Amino acid sequence: MIEVYALAAVALLAAGAVVGFLVVVALGIHREEAALSMTTTTSDRVARGARVANGLSARSPGILQEVSLYRQGRWPLAGQEVEW
């Protein structure tokens, strides 16, 4: 009988975690839609979390190319020009 109680407790904990995650993501999506801010960065942690959970991001021009140059070890020293 104790196994049934333990299994029920684990199931309730897992269900609570899933429902909590979905509520936070839904709240973040609601805030993003209300602010109409999908094309800019956000300062709200809930909205950032919703973007991460949905796999979305707002990119700034040029950032990705600079990061790829840095990762490849081709980032220029001070005073050198970057060849795009």
Chimera marker file (.cmm) of the C-alpha trace (Angstrom):
<marker_set name="trace">
<marker id="1" x="0.000" y="0.000" z="0.000" r="1" g="1" b="0" radius="0.5"/>
<marker id="2" x="2.901" y="2.355" z="0.684" r="1" g="1" b="0" radius="0.5"/>
<marker id="3" x="4.027" y="1.884" z="-2.932" r="1" g="1" b="0" radius="0.5"/>
<marker id="4" x="0.716" y="3.224" z="-4.187" r="1" g="1" b="0" radius="0.5"/>
<marker id="5" x="1.027" y="6.324" z="-1.983" r="1" g="1" b="0" radius="0.5"/>
<marker id="6" x="4.596" y="6.909" z="-3.127" r="1" g="1" b="0" radius="0.5"/>
<marker id="7" x="3.612" y="6.510" z="-6.767" r="1" g="1" b="0" radius="0.5"/>
<marker id="8" x="0.678" y="8.897" z="-6.307" r="1" g="1" b="0" radius="0.5"/>
<marker id="9" x="2.944" y="11.462" z="-4.639" r="1" g="1" b="0" radius="0.5"/>
<marker id="10" x="5.458" y="11.270" z="-7.493" r="1" g="1" b="0" radius="0.5"/>
<marker id="11" x="2.671" y="11.546" z="-10.078" r="1" g="1" b="0" radius="0.5"/>
<marker id="12" x="1.223" y="14.608" z="-8.318" r="1" g="1" b="0" radius="0.5"/>
<marker id="13" x="4.646" y="16.237" z="-8.117" r="1" g="1" b="0" radius="0.5"/>
<marker id="14" x="5.322" y="15.635" z="-11.809" r="1" g="1" b="0" radius="0.5"/>
<marker id="15" x="1.870" y="16.883" z="-12.803" r="1" g="1" b="0" radius="0.5"/>
<marker id="16" x="2.342" y="20.011" z="-10.693" r="1" g="1" b="0" radius="0.5"/>
<marker id="17" x="5.703" y="20.716" z="-12.324" r="1" g="1" b="0" radius="0.5"/>
<marker id="18" x="4.270" y="20.331" z="-15.822" r="1" g="1" b="0" radius="0.5"/>
<marker id="19" x="1.244" y="22.515" z="-15.065" r="1" g="1" b="0" radius="0.5"/>
<marker id="20" x="3.460" y="25.158" z="-13.439" r="1" g="1" b="0" radius="0.5"/>
<marker id="21" x="5.763" y="25.205" z="-16.466" r="1" g="1" b="0" radius="0.5"/>
<marker id="22" x="2.835" y="25.585" z="-18.842" r="1" g="1" b="0" radius="0.5"/>
<marker id="23" x="1.320" y="28.397" z="-16.761" r="1" g="1" b="0" radius="0.5"/>
<marker id="24" x="4.604" y="30.348" z="-16.738" r="1" g="1" b="0" radius="0.5"/>
<marker id="25" x="5.040" y="29.904" z="-20.495" r="1" g="1" b="0" radius="0.5"/>
<marker id="26" x="1.441" y="30.962" z="-21.150" r="1" g="1" b="0" radius="0.5"/>
<marker id="27" x="1.887" y="34.031" z="-18.946" r="1" g="1" b="0" radius="0.5"/>
<marker id="28" x="5.072" y="34.962" z="-20.802" r="1" g="1" b="0" radius="0.5"/>
<marker id="29" x="3.381" y="34.564" z="-24.170" r="1" g="1" b="0" radius="0.5"/>
<marker id="30" x="0.500" y="36.741" z="-22.977" r="1" g="1" b="0" radius="0.5"/>
<marker id="31" x="2.938" y="39.469" z="-21.876" r="1" g="1" b="0" radius="0.5"/>
<marker id="32" x="4.775" y="39.319" z="-25.207" r="1" g="1" b="0" radius="0.5"/>
<marker id="33" x="1.530" y="39.615" z="-27.149" r="1" g="1" b="0" radius="0.5"/>
<marker id="34" x="0.277" y="42.496" z="-24.996" r="1" g="1" b="0" radius="0.5"/>
<marker id="35" x="3.532" y="44.442" z="-25.398" r="1" g="1" b="0" radius="0.5"/>
<marker id="36" x="3.891" y="43.633" z="-29.129" r="1" g="1" b="0" radius="0.5"/>
<marker id="37" x="7.610" y="43.161" z="-28.497" r="1" g="1" b="0" radius="0.5"/>
<marker id="38" x="8.572" y="40.087" z="-30.517" r="1" g="1" b="0" radius="0.5"/>
<marker id="39" x="11.040" y="42.066" z="-32.650" r="1" g="1" b="0" radius="0.5"/>
<marker id="40" x="12.959" y="43.622" z="-29.757" r="1" g="1" b="0" radius="0.5"/>
<marker id="41" x="14.720" y="42.294" z="-26.698" r="1" g="1" b="0" radius="0.5"/>
<marker id="42" x="12.731" y="41.931" z="-23.508" r="1" g="1" b="0" radius="0.5"/>
<marker id="43" x="13.674" y="42.782" z="-19.951" r="1" g="1" b="0" radius="0.5"/>
<marker id="44" x="10.995" y="40.595" z="-18.351" r="1" g="1" b="0" radius="0.5"/>
<marker id="45" x="12.250" y="37.239" z="-17.035" r="1" g="1" b="0" radius="0.5"/>
<marker id="46" x="8.934" y="35.508" z="-17.640" r="1" g="1" b="0" radius="0.5"/>
<marker id="47" x="8.796" y="36.686" z="-21.255" r="1" g="1" b="0" radius="0.5"/>
<marker id="48" x="12.440" y="35.645" z="-21.814" r="1" g="1" b="0" radius="0.5"/>
<marker id="49" x="11.628" y="32.235" z="-20.376" r="1" g="1" b="0" radius="0.5"/>
<marker id="50" x="8.651" y="31.901" z="-22.703" r="1" g="1" b="0" radius="0.5"/>
<marker id="51" x="10.870" y="32.757" z="-25.652" r="1" g="1" b="0" radius="0.5"/>
<marker id="52" x="13.389" y="30.128" z="-24.618" r="1" g="1" b="0" radius="0.5"/>
<marker id="53" x="10.678" y="27.518" z="-24.094" r="1" g="1" b="0" radius="0.5"/>
<marker id="54" x="9.276" y="28.243" z="-27.564" r="1" g="1" b="0" radius="0.5"/>
<marker id="55" x="12.697" y="28.465" z="-29.203" r="1" g="1" b="0" radius="0.5"/>
<marker id="56" x="12.326" y="32.111" z="-30.203" r="1" g="1" b="0" radius="0.5"/>
<marker id="57" x="14.788" y="34.972" z="-30.014" r="1" g="1" b="0" radius="0.5"/>
<marker id="58" x="15.182" y="38.524" z="-31.262" r="1" g="1" b="0" radius="0.5"/>
<marker id="59" x="18.437" y="38.887" z="-33.144" r="1" g="1" b="0" radius="0.5"/>
<marker id="60" x="20.447" y="42.044" z="-33.522" r="1" g="1" b="0" radius="0.5"/>
<marker id="61" x="22.109" y="42.576" z="-36.911" r="1" g="1" b="0" radius="0.5"/>
<marker id="62" x="25.769" y="41.554" z="-37.024" r="1" g="1" b="0" radius="0.5"/>
<marker id="63" x="25.838" y="39.742" z="-33.711" r="1" g="1" b="0" radius="0.5"/>
<marker id="64" x="25.862" y="36.216" z="-35.119" r="1" g="1" b="0" radius="0.5"/>
<marker id="65" x="28.721" y="36.870" z="-37.521" r="1" g="1" b="0" radius="0.5"/>
<marker id="66" x="30.831" y="38.415" z="-34.764" r="1" g="1" b="0" radius="0.5"/>
<marker id="67" x="30.217" y="35.417" z="-32.529" r="1" g="1" b="0" radius="0.5"/>
<marker id="68" x="31.149" y="32.983" z="-35.292" r="1" g="1" b="0" radius="0.5"/>
<marker id="69" x="34.404" y="34.871" z="-35.928" r="1" g="1" b="0" radius="0.5"/>
<marker id="70" x="35.204" y="34.780" z="-32.225" r="1" g="1" b="0" radius="0.5"/>
<marker id="71" x="34.538" y="31.051" z="-31.984" r="1" g="1" b="0" radius="0.5"/>
<marker id="72" x="36.716" y="30.358" z="-35.012" r="1" g="1" b="0" radius="0.5"/>
<marker id="73" x="39.581" y="32.276" z="-33.432" r="1" g="1" b="0" radius="0.5"/>
<marker id="74" x="39.582" y="34.875" z="-36.203" r="1" g="1" b="0" radius="0.5"/>
<marker id="75" x="38.444" y="37.785" z="-34.053" r="1" g="1" b="0" radius="0.5"/>
<marker id="76" x="40.618" y="40.810" z="-34.933" r="1" g="1" b="0" radius="0.5"/>
<marker id="77" x="42.931" y="42.502" z="-32.479" r="1" g="1" b="0" radius="0.5"/>
<marker id="78" x="42.431" y="46.129" z="-31.555" r="1" g="1" b="0" radius="0.5"/>
<marker id="79" x="43.037" y="48.383" z="-34.551" r="1" g="1" b="0" radius="0.5"/>
<marker id="80" x="42.508" y="45.687" z="-37.173" r="1" g="1" b="0" radius="0.5"/>
<marker id="81" x="39.558" y="45.752" z="-39.492" r="1" g="1" b="0" radius="0.5"/>
<marker id="82" x="37.048" y="42.964" z="-39.825" r="1" g="1" b="0" radius="0.5"/>
<marker id="83" x="36.578" y="41.490" z="-43.308" r="1" g="1" b="0" radius="0.5"/>
<marker id="84" x="32.931" y="40.565" z="-43.732" r="1" g="1" b="0" radius="0.5"/>
<link id1="1" id2="2" r="1" g="1" b="0" radius="0.2"/>
<link id1="2" id2="3" r="1" g="1" b="0" radius="0.2"/>
<link id1="3" id2="4" r="1" g="1" b="0" radius="0.2"/>
<link id1="4" id2="5" r="1" g="1" b="0" radius="0.2"/>
<link id1="5" id2="6" r="1" g="1" b="0" radius="0.2"/>
<link id1="6" id2="7" r="1" g="1" b="0" radius="0.2"/>
<link id1="7" id2="8" r="1" g="1" b="0" radius="0.2"/>
<link id1="8" id2="9" r="1" g="1" b="0" radius="0.2"/>
<link id1="9" id2="10" r="1" g="1" b="0" radius="0.2"/>
<link id1="10" id2="11" r="1" g="1" b="0" radius="0.2"/>
<link id1="11" id2="12" r="1" g="1" b="0" radius="0.2"/>
<link id1="12" id2="13" r="1" g="1" b="0" radius="0.2"/>
<link id1="13" id2="14" r="1" g="1" b="0" radius="0.2"/>
<link id1="14" id2="15" r="1" g="1" b="0" radius="0.2"/>
<link id1="15" id2="16" r="1" g="1" b="0" radius="0.2"/>
<link id1="16" id2="17" r="1" g="1" b="0" radius="0.2"/>
<link id1="17" id2="18" r="1" g="1" b="0" radius="0.2"/>
<link id1="18" id2="19" r="1" g="1" b="0" radius="0.2"/>
<link id1="19" id2="20" r="1" g="1" b="0" radius="0.2"/>
<link id1="20" id2="21" r="1" g="1" b="0" radius="0.2"/>
<link id1="21" id2="22" r="1" g="1" b="0" radius="0.2"/>
<link id1="22" id2="23" r="1" g="1" b="0" radius="0.2"/>
<link id1="23" id2="24" r="1" g="1" b="0" radius="0.2"/>
<link id1="24" id2="25" r="1" g="1" b="0" radius="0.2"/>
<link id1="25" id2="26" r="1" g="1" b="0" radius="0.2"/>
<link id1="26" id2="27" r="1" g="1" b="0" radius="0.2"/>
<link id1="27" id2="28" r="1" g="1" b="0" radius="0.2"/>
<link id1="28" id2="29" r="1" g="1" b="0" radius="0.2"/>
<link id1="29" id2="30" r="1" g="1" b="0" radius="0.2"/>
<link id1="30" id2="31" r="1" g="1" b="0" radius="0.2"/>
<link id1="31" id2="32" r="1" g="1" b="0" radius="0.2"/>
<link id1="32" id2="33" r="1" g="1" b="0" radius="0.2"/>
<link id1="33" id2="34" r="1" g="1" b="0" radius="0.2"/>
<link id1="34" id2="35" r="1" g="1" b="0" radius="0.2"/>
<link id1="35" id2="36" r="1" g="1" b="0" radius="0.2"/>
<link id1="36" id2="37" r="1" g="1" b="0" radius="0.2"/>
<link id1="37" id2="38" r="1" g="1" b="0" radius="0.2"/>
<link id1="38" id2="39" r="1" g="1" b="0" radius="0.2"/>
<link id1="39" id2="40" r="1" g="1" b="0" radius="0.2"/>
<link id1="40" id2="41" r="1" g="1" b="0" radius="0.2"/>
<link id1="41" id2="42" r="1" g="1" b="0" radius="0.2"/>
<link id1="42" id2="43" r="1" g="1" b="0" radius="0.2"/>
<link id1="43" id2="44" r="1" g="1" b="0" radius="0.2"/>
<link id1="44" id2="45" r="1" g="1" b="0" radius="0.2"/>
<link id1="45" id2="46" r="1" g="1" b="0" radius="0.2"/>
<link id1="46" id2="47" r="1" g="1" b="0" radius="0.2"/>
<link id1="47" id2="48" r="1" g="1" b="0" radius="0.2"/>
<link id1="48" id2="49" r="1" g="1" b="0" radius="0.2"/>
<link id1="49" id2="50" r="1" g="1" b="0" radius="0.2"/>
<link id1="50" id2="51" r="1" g="1" b="0" radius="0.2"/>
<link id1="51" id2="52" r="1" g="1" b="0" radius="0.2"/>
<link id1="52" id2="53" r="1" g="1" b="0" radius="0.2"/>
<link id1="53" id2="54" r="1" g="1" b="0" radius="0.2"/>
<link id1="54" id2="55" r="1" g="1" b="0" radius="0.2"/>
<link id1="55" id2="56" r="1" g="1" b="0" radius="0.2"/>
<link id1="56" id2="57" r="1" g="1" b="0" radius="0.2"/>
<link id1="57" id2="58" r="1" g="1" b="0" radius="0.2"/>
<link id1="58" id2="59" r="1" g="1" b="0" radius="0.2"/>
<link id1="59" id2="60" r="1" g="1" b="0" radius="0.2"/>
<link id1="60" id2="61" r="1" g="1" b="0" radius="0.2"/>
<link id1="61" id2="62" r="1" g="1" b="0" radius="0.2"/>
<link id1="62" id2="63" r="1" g="1" b="0" radius="0.2"/>
<link id1="63" id2="64" r="1" g="1" b="0" radius="0.2"/>
<link id1="64" id2="65" r="1" g="1" b="0" radius="0.2"/>
<link id1="65" id2="66" r="1" g="1" b="0" radius="0.2"/>
<link id1="66" id2="67" r="1" g="1" b="0" radius="0.2"/>
<link id1="67" id2="68" r="1" g="1" b="0" radius="0.2"/>
<link id1="68" id2="69" r="1" g="1" b="0" radius="0.2"/>
<link id1="69" id2="70" r="1" g="1" b="0" radius="0.2"/>
<link id1="70" id2="71" r="1" g="1" b="0" radius="0.2"/>
<link id1="71" id2="72" r="1" g="1" b="0" radius="0.2"/>
<link id1="72" id2="73" r="1" g="1" b="0" radius="0.2"/>
<link id1="73" id2="74" r="1" g="1" b="0" radius="0.2"/>
<link id1="74" id2="75" r="1" g="1" b="0" radius="0.2"/>
<link id1="75" id2="76" r="1" g="1" b="0" radius="0.2"/>
<link id1="76" id2="77" r="1" g="1" b="0" radius="0.2"/>
<link id1="77" id2="78" r="1" g="1" b="0" radius="0.2"/>
<link id1="78" id2="79" r="1" g="1" b="0" radius="0.2"/>
<link id1="79" id2="80" r="1" g="1" b="0" radius="0.2"/>
<link id1="80" id2="81" r="1" g="1" b="0" radius="0.2"/>
<link id1="81" id2="82" r="1" g="1" b="0" radius="0.2"/>
<link id1="82" id2="83" r="1" g="1" b="0" radius="0.2"/>
<link id1="83" id2="84" r="1" g="1" b="0" radius="0.2"/>
</marker_set>
